[in-house]
């Protein structure tokens, strides 16, 4: 009987086995919860990363639209400036043609006056010769 008593003392009784199994089940449950929480954290990190990337894309798209708007405004301003410079060039070209015509007319007048002065000088010299001849 000593063997029976000794073996019953060393073997866990039913209550202890039940408690051990219950604790193991709780541990397993907690391990499962931990795994699920880790998966949820991983998923949230991926979602956060995706949201950050989407935000960056939206920021880049906004900057792109702003730049397109600025380029459009600058292009319109550039076209306006081209038009103004073309008008100024055409005006200068027209004024240049008029000035050249006026200069050509003045040169012709000066040449005609020069011929007239030369003729008058020749006539004056003839008269001086006639006067000097008559005086002698």
Secondary structure, DSSP 8 states (H G I E B T S, - for coil): -HHHHHHHHHS--HHHHHHHHHHHHHHHHHHHHHHHHHHHHHHHHHHHHHHHHHHHHHHHHHHHHHHHHHHHHHHHHHHHHHHHHHHHHHHHHHHHHHHHHHHHHHHHHHHHHHHHHHHHHHHHHHHHHHHHHHH-
